[in-house]
């Protein structure tokens, strides 16, 4: 369980770099416009890397990119690199409920809830239909094309799509997610931002500090696990060390995706350890 890469080795798929790129208001706005085919005015960041109900004892959420436009439409954009089908399909449902709690003020009538979009950017095809984009809204089963009208939309983008279902602009962005740098002006703009982030001394130091902090947590937990291993068996002791690492990272308010990126464990493994720790503490 080691930190996987240096800042220079990260790509747009990596959590840290993706969030840094999306801090550029112009890039974030253009990306939303390409995906949704709508014109967006000025956006505001509700909070960078917004934490919603982030408690170790309960299931909190840390959103990657959480912004709002001038019409008070709210957007959550997530880079999702781990393909756990049943978990990911329900994650959007949970994110929506937590966002609604965040948006609803005390005494506010329900009809004033904001229109929301949750967008997952995936380097895999979650639904195996070769599409680049899958858009979900609540529809009536008995009356075709009758929408519930709750103003919620969940979108899954697939960088591995092969159908001609999106325009060239969005295809170019998804190709960049998949590692291909085209001459598309927007892709070039994103890539310049990526290069600037990697060369920025402040962000280099920030990433190194974060990495060193995680390494220290890991080393302390591994040493504790080794000591425990001498008493109860090496394998069992190292497993305890892993759980200690996960517990410390959760206390630092890192989410499953971040912990997965930093440790090399899958998100499913991280989630299972976190739930086990939660049950133990309960």
C-alpha positions in Angstrom: 0.0 0.0 0.0 2.1 2.9 -1.3 1.4 6.3 -2.9 1.2 5.4 -6.5 2.7 8.3 -8.4 4.3 11.7 -8.4 2.4 14.8 -9.6 4.2 14.6 -12.9 2.8 11.2 -13.6 -0.9 12.1 -12.9 -3.5 12.4 -15.7 -6.9 14.0 -15.8 -8.4 10.8 -14.5 -6.6 11.3 -11.2 -8.6 12.8 -8.4 -6.2 15.5 -7.4 -5.4 16.8 -10.9 -9.0 16.7 -12.1 -10.1 18.9 -9.2 -7.3 21.3 -9.8 -8.2 21.7 -13.5 -11.9 22.2 -12.7 -10.9 25.1 -10.4 -10.5 27.0 -13.6 -13.9 28.6 -14.0 -13.7 29.0 -17.8 -12.7 25.3 -18.3 -15.4 24.1 -15.9 -18.1 26.2 -17.6 -17.1 25.1 -21.1 -17.1 21.5 -20.1 -20.6 21.8 -18.7 -21.8 23.5 -21.9 -20.3 20.8 -24.0 -21.9 18.0 -22.0 -25.4 19.6 -21.6 -25.6 21.7 -24.7 -26.8 24.7 -22.7 -25.4 28.2 -22.4 -24.1 28.8 -18.9 -23.3 32.3 -17.5 -21.1 32.8 -14.5 -20.7 29.9 -12.2 -19.8 30.0 -8.5 -18.2 27.2 -6.5 -20.6 26.3 -3.7 -17.4 25.0 -1.9 -14.3 23.5 -3.4 -14.4 19.8 -2.9 -17.6 20.2 -0.9 -18.0 17.9 2.1 -21.6 17.0 2.9 -22.4 15.4 6.2 -18.8 14.2 6.4 -18.9 12.1 9.5 -17.0 8.8 10.1 -20.0 7.4 12.0 -22.3 8.0 9.0 -22.1 7.9 5.3 -20.9 11.3 4.2 -20.1 12.6 0.7 -17.2 14.6 -0.6 -18.1 16.1 -4.0 -15.4 16.6 -6.6 -16.7 19.7 -8.4 -19.8 21.4 -6.9 -20.9 24.5 -8.7 -24.0 26.7 -9.3 -24.9 29.0 -12.3 -26.7 32.3 -12.4 -30.1 30.4 -12.7 -29.3 28.6 -9.5 -29.0 25.3 -11.3 -26.5 23.1 -9.3 -24.0 20.8 -10.9 -21.9 18.0 -9.4 -19.1 16.6 -11.6 -17.3 13.4 -10.6 -14.3 11.7 -12.1 -15.1 8.0 -11.5 -12.4 5.5 -12.5 -13.4 2.4 -10.6 -16.1 0.3 -12.2 -18.3 -1.2 -9.5 -21.6 -1.4 -11.3 -24.2 -1.9 -8.6 -22.4 0.6 -6.2 -22.0 3.3 -8.8 -25.6 3.2 -10.1 -26.8 3.8 -6.5 -24.2 6.4 -5.7 -25.9 9.0 -7.9 -29.1 8.4 -5.9 -27.3 9.0 -2.6 -25.5 12.0 -3.9 -28.8 13.5 -5.0 -30.4 13.0 -1.6 -27.4 14.6 0.2 -27.3 17.5 -2.2 -31.0 18.1 -1.7 -30.4 18.3 2.1 -27.6 20.8 1.5 -29.8 22.9 -0.8 -33.0 22.9 1.2 -33.1 25.7 3.7 -35.2 25.3 6.9 -38.8 26.1 6.2 -38.3 26.3 2.4 -41.1 24.8 0.3 -40.1 21.8 -1.8 -41.0 23.5 -5.1 -38.1 25.8 -4.6 -35.5 23.0 -4.7 -32.8 23.7 -7.3 -32.5 21.9 -10.6 -29.6 19.6 -10.3 -27.2 17.6 -12.6 -24.9 14.9 -11.4 -22.3 14.0 -14.0 -20.0 10.9 -13.7 -17.0 10.9 -16.1 -16.0 7.3 -16.6 -13.2 5.6 -18.6 -15.4 2.5 -19.0 -18.9 1.6 -20.3 -21.1 1.1 -17.2 -24.0 -0.1 -19.3 -22.2 -2.0 -22.2 -24.2 -0.3 -24.9 -21.2 1.5 -26.6 -22.7 4.9 -26.0 -20.6 7.9 -25.0 -23.4 9.3 -22.8 -26.3 7.9 -20.8 -28.8 10.4 -19.4 -31.3 9.5 -16.7 -34.4 11.2 -15.5 -37.5 9.9 -13.7 -40.1 8.7 -16.2 -43.6 7.2 -15.8 -43.7 3.5 -16.8 -47.4 3.7 -17.7 -47.3 6.9 -19.8 -44.4 6.9 -22.3 -42.3 10.1 -22.3 -44.0 11.5 -19.2 -41.4 12.9 -16.9 -41.8 13.3 -13.2 -40.5 16.8 -13.4 -38.4 16.7 -10.2 -35.7 18.6 -12.1 -33.0 16.0 -11.3 -30.7 14.5 -14.0 -27.9 12.0 -13.7 -25.5 11.5 -16.5 -22.8 8.9 -17.1 -20.1 9.7 -19.7 -18.1 6.9 -21.2 -14.7 7.6 -22.8 -14.8 4.2 -24.4 -17.9 4.9 -26.4 -18.0 3.9 -30.1 -21.4 5.1 -31.3 -22.0 8.4 -33.1 -24.2 9.7 -30.3 -22.4 12.9 -29.3 -20.9 15.7 -31.2 -17.2 16.0 -32.0 -16.6 18.5 -29.2 -17.6 16.1 -26.5 -15.9 13.2 -28.2 -12.6 15.2 -28.1 -12.9 15.8 -24.4 -13.7 12.1 -23.7 -10.7 11.1 -25.9 -8.6 13.3 -23.7 -9.9 11.5 -20.6 -8.8 8.3 -22.3 -5.3 9.7 -22.8 -5.5 11.1 -26.4 -4.5 14.7 -27.0 -6.2 16.1 -30.1 -6.0 19.5 -31.8 -9.5 20.4 -30.4 -9.1 24.0 -28.9 -10.8 23.0 -25.7 -8.7 19.9 -25.2 -5.6 22.0 -25.8 -6.8 24.5 -23.2 -7.3 21.7 -20.7 -3.9 20.2 -21.5 -2.2 23.6 -21.0 -3.9 23.8 -17.6 -2.7 20.3 -16.7 0.9 21.3 -17.6 0.7 24.5 -15.6 -0.5 22.6 -12.6 2.3 20.1 -12.8 4.8 23.0 -13.1 3.3 25.1 -10.3 5.5 25.1 -7.3 2.7 25.8 -4.9 0.6 22.9 -6.1 3.7 20.6 -6.3 4.4 21.3 -2.7 0.7 20.8 -1.8 0.7 17.4 -3.5 4.0 16.4 -1.9 2.7 17.5 1.5 -0.4 15.4 1.0 1.6 12.5 -0.2 4.1 12.7 2.7 1.2 13.0 5.2 -0.4 9.8 3.8 2.9 8.0 3.7 3.4 8.9 7.4 0.0 7.6 8.3 0.8 4.4 6.3 4.1 3.9 7.9 2.8 4.4 11.4 -0.1 1.9 10.7 2.3 -0.6 9.1 4.6 -0.5 12.1 1.7 -1.0 14.4 0.5 -3.8 12.2 3.9 -5.5 12.2 4.1 -5.2 16.0 0.7 -6.7 16.3 1.8 -9.3 13.7 4.5 -10.6 16.0 1.8 -11.3 18.6 -1.0 -12.7 16.5 0.6 -13.7 13.2 2.1 -11.6 10.4 -0.8 -11.8 7.9 -3.4 -10.9 10.4 -1.3 -8.1 11.8 -0.7 -6.5 8.5 -4.4 -6.6 7.8 -4.9 -4.7 11.0 -2.3 -2.2 9.8 -4.3 -1.7 6.6 -7.4 -1.0 8.6 -5.5 1.5 10.7 -4.4 3.3 7.6 -8.0 3.5 6.3 -9.3 4.7 9.6 -6.7 7.5 9.8 -7.4 8.6 6.2 -11.1 8.7 6.9 -10.5 10.9 9.9 -8.6 13.2 7.5 -11.8 13.4 5.5 -10.5 11.6 2.5 -13.2 9.8 0.5 -13.1 6.3 -0.9 -11.8 7.4 -4.4 -9.0 9.4 -2.9 -7.9 6.6 -0.6 -8.0 4.2 -3.5 -5.8 6.5 -5.6 -3.3 6.9 -2.8 -3.1 3.3 -1.5 -3.6 1.1 -4.6 -6.6 -0.6 -3.0 -9.8 -0.7 -4.9 -12.7 1.5 -3.8 -14.7 -1.7 -3.0 -11.9 -2.8 -0.6 -11.7 0.6 1.0 -15.5 0.7 1.4 -15.6 -2.8 3.0 -12.8 -1.9 5.5 -14.6 1.4 6.3 -17.9 -0.4 6.9 -16.2 -2.9 9.1 -14.6 -0.1 11.1 -18.0 1.6 11.4 -19.6 -1.5 12.7 -16.8 -2.0 15.2 -17.1 1.6 16.5 -20.8 1.3 16.7 
